[in-house]
């Protein structure tokens, strides 16, 4: 069987203030009339029908998933009691799928990517599934880089072709190593040398293969997953899931398994128009801009304004005007209660504001509890 596991528990903090803890970016219609999650499911439906698609999500967003994906069976929503990174997320999904078909192939995808060439993308996934079906390797998709990005991890591939599955048309390479997000000089060197790909966070493997690799490289997590499975049919499953999950260390599947495994293959994607919609500056590469590079989703008047991203939650209502004069490479995000203005080159640093904002909110809550005023 072929399954899709869509990880939808991310917080999307770099797209704050539109993306919030209650309504993260994957549930927003940033790129059209449907949400990023809906687009992800629709994109893979020709390959994986809804009854074989599973969504991993936090408990507070279950209702949103049901609302946005009514065609999805309720039992296909896998609930994490708390975020612990992609390794426990993948492991929880794999143990669930092992009840259905332990030798099935699972396609693991983030819920918030944009992909222009969907036909080619499906072919890549089909080829990856063909390779993974042997159960000997873990397969990842490597995005062919078009600039020295410092916001992505990199995969270095060995420069030789690996025997692929039947009918596979894609290039399949053996992975030499994974590299964390590099500085600009290192990223430029990677592109000059060749053989490096952006780590897309998209994976394909057999259910039993990833559980086997977890047992070898993350034995504590594997043991916890097996303990959780003991309660799968019990009335107190959720309580035990939360108890066991709370003890897990936060870890990514990349660091916990892929960087340590000797059985990882990468399929280069070529140019499929991929974006992880990771921050506000990235939207300009996905959505249409005007003749001077402005991405505008607002009621806007601009004079001598170029290469700016201007988005308002009130764009359709046209009840608040955003006016700019003499600006370049600026991001302006206008919501009900927050106005964000920043240099586009610092879009990756939004978390700094969130950290300060969270601390101030805690101070305000403490002040209220002590009988003070929010305005003290």
TIMITI-690978 format. One record per residue (C-alpha): x, y, z. Coordinates in nm, 2 decimals. Layout:
N
<<X Y Z>>
...
END
This chain:
376
<<0.00 0.00 0.00>>
<<0.10 0.36 -0.06>>
<<0.03 0.61 0.22>>
<<0.09 0.98 0.26>>
<<0.17 1.13 0.60>>
<<0.14 1.50 0.61>>
<<0.30 1.68 0.90>>
<<0.07 1.97 1.00>>
<<0.18 2.05 1.35>>
<<0.43 2.33 1.27>>
<<0.38 2.68 1.42>>
<<0.49 2.88 1.12>>
<<0.64 3.15 1.34>>
<<0.83 3.33 1.06>>
<<0.50 3.42 0.90>>
<<0.38 3.59 1.21>>
<<0.16 3.79 1.26>>
<<-0.08 3.63 1.01>>
<<0.04 3.29 1.12>>
<<-0.03 3.24 1.49>>
<<-0.02 2.96 1.74>>
<<-0.40 2.91 1.71>>
<<-0.40 2.93 1.32>>
<<-0.05 2.85 1.18>>
<<0.04 2.91 0.82>>
<<-0.06 2.56 0.69>>
<<-0.42 2.64 0.76>>
<<-0.41 2.98 0.59>>
<<-0.50 3.05 0.22>>
<<-0.17 3.24 0.15>>
<<-0.13 3.12 -0.21>>
<<-0.49 3.11 -0.34>>
<<-0.84 3.03 -0.24>>
<<-0.75 2.70 -0.06>>
<<-0.52 2.66 0.23>>
<<-0.16 2.53 0.22>>
<<-0.28 2.20 0.38>>
<<-0.57 2.16 0.13>>
<<-0.33 2.23 -0.16>>
<<-0.09 1.96 -0.02>>
<<-0.36 1.70 0.00>>
<<-0.50 1.79 -0.34>>
<<-0.16 1.78 -0.50>>
<<-0.10 1.41 -0.40>>
<<-0.45 1.28 -0.45>>
<<-0.38 1.15 -0.80>>
<<-0.11 0.92 -0.64>>
<<-0.26 0.87 -0.29>>
<<-0.64 0.87 -0.23>>
<<-0.78 1.05 0.08>>
<<-0.85 0.72 0.26>>
<<-0.47 0.66 0.25>>
<<-0.37 1.01 0.36>>
<<-0.29 1.07 0.72>>
<<-0.25 1.41 0.89>>
<<-0.03 1.45 1.20>>
<<-0.15 1.75 1.40>>
<<-0.16 1.90 1.75>>
<<-0.48 1.85 1.96>>
<<-0.58 2.21 1.93>>
<<-0.60 2.20 1.55>>
<<-0.80 1.88 1.50>>
<<-1.12 2.07 1.44>>
<<-0.95 2.29 1.18>>
<<-0.83 1.98 0.99>>
<<-1.18 1.83 0.99>>
<<-1.32 2.15 0.87>>
<<-1.07 2.19 0.59>>
<<-1.05 1.82 0.49>>
<<-1.41 1.68 0.53>>
<<-1.32 1.40 0.29>>
<<-1.06 1.26 0.52>>
<<-1.17 0.98 0.75>>
<<-1.16 1.08 1.12>>
<<-0.93 0.79 1.20>>
<<-0.67 0.93 0.96>>
<<-0.61 1.23 1.19>>
<<-0.31 1.14 1.41>>
<<-0.30 1.36 1.72>>
<<0.02 1.46 1.89>>
<<-0.04 1.58 2.25>>
<<0.26 1.82 2.22>>
<<0.52 1.91 1.97>>
<<0.85 1.71 1.99>>
<<1.00 1.76 1.65>>
<<0.96 1.55 1.33>>
<<1.12 1.23 1.47>>
<<0.85 1.15 1.72>>
<<0.59 1.27 1.46>>
<<0.71 1.03 1.19>>
<<0.75 0.75 1.44>>
<<0.39 0.79 1.57>>
<<0.26 0.79 1.22>>
<<0.47 0.48 1.13>>
<<0.35 0.28 1.42>>
<<-0.01 0.37 1.33>>
<<0.05 0.26 0.96>>
<<0.22 -0.06 1.08>>
<<-0.12 -0.18 1.20>>
<<-0.25 -0.14 0.84>>
<<0.04 -0.26 0.63>>
<<0.39 -0.28 0.79>>
<<0.55 -0.33 0.44>>
<<0.36 -0.03 0.29>>
<<0.54 0.27 0.16>>
<<0.48 0.61 0.34>>
<<0.54 0.94 0.17>>
<<0.62 1.20 0.44>>
<<0.54 1.56 0.35>>
<<0.52 1.90 0.53>>
<<0.18 2.06 0.50>>
<<0.31 2.40 0.40>>
<<0.51 2.37 0.07>>
<<0.43 2.53 -0.26>>
<<0.51 2.34 -0.58>>
<<0.45 2.47 -0.93>>
<<0.52 2.17 -1.14>>
<<0.28 1.92 -0.98>>
<<0.30 1.67 -1.26>>
<<0.68 1.63 -1.23>>
<<0.65 1.63 -0.85>>
<<0.41 1.33 -0.86>>
<<0.65 1.15 -1.09>>
<<0.93 1.21 -0.84>>
<<0.72 1.07 -0.56>>
<<0.62 0.77 -0.77>>
<<0.98 0.70 -0.85>>
<<1.09 0.74 -0.49>>
<<0.81 0.50 -0.38>>
<<0.93 0.24 -0.64>>
<<1.29 0.26 -0.50>>
<<1.17 0.26 -0.13>>
<<0.94 -0.04 -0.19>>
<<1.24 -0.27 -0.17>>
<<1.27 -0.18 0.20>>
<<1.65 -0.14 0.19>>
<<1.68 0.24 0.17>>
<<1.53 0.56 0.30>>
<<1.47 0.81 0.01>>
<<1.46 1.19 0.03>>
<<1.39 1.45 -0.24>>
<<1.67 1.70 -0.28>>
<<1.58 2.04 -0.42>>
<<1.82 2.15 -0.70>>
<<1.95 2.49 -0.57>>
<<1.93 2.80 -0.78>>
<<2.10 3.03 -0.54>>
<<2.33 3.00 -0.23>>
<<2.06 2.99 0.03>>
<<2.16 3.00 0.40>>
<<1.81 2.91 0.53>>
<<1.81 2.55 0.43>>
<<2.01 2.24 0.52>>
<<2.21 2.08 0.24>>
<<2.25 1.72 0.12>>
<<2.57 1.62 -0.04>>
<<2.53 1.33 -0.29>>
<<2.79 1.09 -0.42>>
<<2.84 1.14 -0.79>>
<<2.72 0.80 -0.91>>
<<2.39 0.66 -1.01>>
<<2.22 0.40 -0.79>>
<<2.01 0.11 -0.92>>
<<1.65 0.22 -0.90>>
<<1.32 0.05 -0.90>>
<<1.13 -0.08 -1.20>>
<<1.01 0.19 -1.43>>
<<1.20 0.46 -1.25>>
<<1.30 0.75 -1.47>>
<<1.45 0.98 -1.20>>
<<1.82 1.01 -1.11>>
<<1.88 0.83 -0.78>>
<<2.20 0.91 -0.59>>
<<2.36 0.79 -0.27>>
<<2.38 1.04 0.01>>
<<2.73 1.12 0.14>>
<<2.63 1.36 0.42>>
<<2.38 1.61 0.55>>
<<2.49 1.96 0.64>>
<<2.32 2.21 0.87>>
<<2.23 2.56 0.74>>
<<2.56 2.71 0.61>>
<<2.69 3.06 0.61>>
<<2.69 3.24 0.28>>
<<3.05 3.16 0.19>>
<<2.99 2.79 0.25>>
<<2.67 2.79 0.05>>
<<2.84 2.96 -0.24>>
<<3.11 2.69 -0.23>>
<<2.85 2.42 -0.23>>
<<2.70 2.56 -0.55>>
<<3.04 2.59 -0.72>>
<<3.14 2.24 -0.63>>
<<2.80 2.09 -0.74>>
<<2.65 1.77 -0.60>>
<<2.47 1.96 -0.32>>
<<2.09 1.98 -0.28>>
<<1.86 2.16 -0.04>>
<<1.71 1.94 0.22>>
<<1.34 1.95 0.13>>
<<1.21 1.77 0.44>>
<<1.02 1.53 0.21>>
<<1.08 1.16 0.25>>
<<0.97 0.82 0.12>>
<<1.03 0.49 0.29>>
<<0.87 0.16 0.39>>
<<0.70 0.16 0.72>>
<<0.91 -0.12 0.86>>
<<1.23 0.03 0.72>>
<<1.19 0.36 0.91>>
<<1.10 0.18 1.23>>
<<1.40 -0.05 1.19>>
<<1.63 0.25 1.14>>
<<1.47 0.42 1.45>>
<<1.53 0.12 1.66>>
<<1.90 0.13 1.56>>
<<1.96 0.50 1.58>>
<<1.70 0.63 1.83>>
<<1.64 0.32 2.06>>
<<1.48 0.53 2.34>>
<<1.22 0.68 2.10>>
<<1.16 0.34 1.94>>
<<1.10 0.18 2.28>>
<<0.85 0.46 2.37>>
<<0.67 0.42 2.04>>
<<0.63 0.04 2.11>>
<<0.50 0.13 2.46>>
<<0.24 0.36 2.31>>
<<0.13 0.09 2.07>>
<<0.05 -0.13 2.37>>
<<-0.23 0.11 2.45>>
<<-0.36 0.15 2.09>>
<<-0.70 -0.01 2.16>>
<<-0.72 0.08 2.53>>
<<-0.97 0.33 2.67>>
<<-0.69 0.53 2.83>>
<<-0.49 0.55 2.51>>
<<-0.48 0.94 2.50>>
<<-0.37 0.96 2.87>>
<<-0.08 0.72 2.81>>
<<0.01 0.88 2.48>>
<<0.05 1.22 2.66>>
<<0.24 1.06 2.95>>
<<0.49 0.89 2.73>>
<<0.51 1.16 2.47>>
<<0.60 1.42 2.74>>
<<0.91 1.23 2.82>>
<<1.05 1.25 2.46>>
<<1.33 1.47 2.37>>
<<1.26 1.71 2.08>>
<<1.45 1.58 1.77>>
<<1.42 1.60 1.40>>
<<1.41 1.29 1.18>>
<<1.70 1.43 0.99>>
<<1.93 1.45 1.29>>
<<1.80 1.15 1.47>>
<<1.80 0.90 1.18>>
<<1.90 1.02 0.83>>
<<2.23 1.18 0.93>>
<<2.33 0.85 1.10>>
<<2.20 0.60 0.85>>
<<2.41 0.44 0.58>>
<<2.10 0.36 0.37>>
<<1.99 0.70 0.25>>
<<1.93 0.79 -0.12>>
<<1.84 1.13 -0.27>>
<<1.65 1.20 -0.59>>
<<1.73 1.55 -0.72>>
<<1.41 1.73 -0.82>>
<<1.53 1.97 -1.08>>
<<1.33 2.28 -1.12>>
<<0.98 2.20 -0.99>>
<<0.90 2.55 -0.86>>
<<0.94 2.45 -0.50>>
<<0.92 2.68 -0.20>>
<<0.88 2.60 0.17>>
<<0.70 2.94 0.21>>
<<0.94 2.98 0.50>>
<<0.92 3.35 0.56>>
<<0.77 3.67 0.42>>
<<1.05 3.73 0.18>>
<<0.99 3.39 0.02>>
<<0.64 3.48 -0.09>>
<<0.77 3.70 -0.37>>
<<0.92 3.39 -0.54>>
<<0.58 3.22 -0.53>>
<<0.32 3.48 -0.60>>
<<0.30 3.73 -0.88>>
<<0.46 4.07 -0.83>>
<<0.41 4.40 -1.01>>
<<0.65 4.55 -1.26>>
<<0.88 4.69 -0.98>>
<<0.88 4.37 -0.77>>
<<0.61 4.46 -0.52>>
<<0.39 4.18 -0.39>>
<<0.07 4.35 -0.28>>
<<-0.23 4.19 -0.11>>
<<-0.37 4.51 0.03>>
<<-0.55 4.83 -0.05>>
<<-0.23 5.01 -0.13>>
<<-0.10 5.34 -0.27>>
<<0.28 5.34 -0.33>>
<<0.51 5.61 -0.45>>
<<0.87 5.52 -0.53>>
<<0.81 5.18 -0.37>>
<<0.98 4.87 -0.50>>
<<1.06 4.51 -0.41>>
<<0.83 4.53 -0.11>>
<<0.58 4.27 0.03>>
<<0.27 4.44 0.16>>
<<-0.01 4.22 0.29>>
<<-0.32 4.32 0.48>>
<<-0.58 4.10 0.65>>
<<-0.83 4.36 0.54>>
<<-0.74 4.34 0.17>>
<<-1.08 4.21 0.06>>
<<-1.27 4.46 0.28>>
<<-1.07 4.76 0.15>>
<<-1.14 4.94 0.48>>
<<-0.78 5.02 0.57>>
<<-0.54 5.18 0.32>>
<<-0.16 5.11 0.33>>
<<0.04 5.40 0.18>>
<<0.41 5.39 0.12>>
<<0.66 5.65 0.00>>
<<1.02 5.59 -0.09>>
<<1.05 5.23 0.03>>
<<1.25 4.94 -0.10>>
<<1.29 4.58 0.02>>
<<1.05 4.63 0.31>>
<<0.79 4.39 0.44>>
<<0.46 4.53 0.58>>
<<0.20 4.29 0.73>>
<<-0.12 4.44 0.87>>
<<-0.36 4.24 1.09>>
<<-0.63 4.32 1.34>>
<<-0.39 4.37 1.63>>
<<-0.04 4.38 1.49>>
<<0.14 4.59 1.23>>
<<0.48 4.43 1.13>>
<<0.73 4.65 0.94>>
<<1.07 4.50 0.87>>
<<1.37 4.49 0.63>>
<<1.31 4.20 0.39>>
<<1.66 4.08 0.44>>
<<1.58 4.01 0.80>>
<<1.27 3.80 0.74>>
<<1.42 3.50 0.91>>
<<1.45 3.69 1.23>>
<<1.08 3.73 1.31>>
<<1.12 3.49 1.60>>
<<1.32 3.75 1.79>>
<<1.01 3.97 1.80>>
<<0.79 3.68 1.90>>
<<1.02 3.60 2.19>>
<<1.00 3.95 2.32>>
<<0.62 3.97 2.25>>
<<0.57 3.64 2.45>>
<<0.76 3.78 2.74>>
<<0.56 4.10 2.75>>
<<0.23 3.91 2.73>>
<<0.35 3.70 3.03>>
<<0.43 4.02 3.22>>
<<0.08 4.16 3.14>>
<<-0.09 3.84 3.26>>
<<0.11 3.85 3.58>>
<<0.02 4.21 3.63>>
<<-0.35 4.13 3.58>>
<<-0.33 3.84 3.83>>
<<-0.17 4.08 4.08>>
<<-0.45 4.33 4.03>>
<<-0.25 4.58 3.82>>
<<-0.34 4.73 3.48>>
<<-0.23 4.63 3.14>>
<<-0.13 4.99 3.09>>
<<0.08 5.03 3.40>>
END
